[in-house]
Amino acid sequence: MSLCDSAAPCDDGDGCGDRGSASLEFLVAGLLMLVPLVYLILTLGTIQSAALATEGAARQAARVFVQAPSTAAGAAAAQRALDLALADHGLAASEAALRITCDPRPAQCHTRRGWVTVEVAVRVPLPLVPPVLDLRVPLAVPVEASATQQVSRFWGAR
């Protein structure tokens, strides 16, 4: 028989008033720690997915650009590759920026053994945050990737 089961009144020192509060404390403390942890995991997964999408989009866009018959056709093919890669990961192509630079002659991208660099920048919105909130913190994370491909030394000899 414990002290709390006796007929004597409970003092503050014998712990009779704490019966059943451990489960309540566990639920409150658990929720206060679990909800931010789940949100952090969700956010990191979203950002990682966007990083993979931008890296793959940049690489594929550079590949299709250097294999295109002209600069205009290459730019269109690179945009299609970007749209497809982002759509595979659930990102809107309207949030992406595509930039193509050429070396050694910036005016002519398709020169033999020239280098083409494709840069992709995407703003990834934070999960579960509606865009209508007027917060002073950014609601999106910028993710960037670039890829460089060399134009074939046989380009134009088809």
Buried (B, 14 or more C-beta within 10 A) or exposed (E): EEEEEEEEEEEEEEEBEEEEEEEEEEEEEEEEEEEEEEBEEEBEEBBEBBBBBBBBBBBBBBBBBBBBEEBEBBBBBBBBBBBBBBEEBEBEBEBBEBEBEBEEEEEEBBBEEBBBBBBBBBBBBBEEBEEEEEEEEEBBBEBEBBBBBBBBEEBEEE
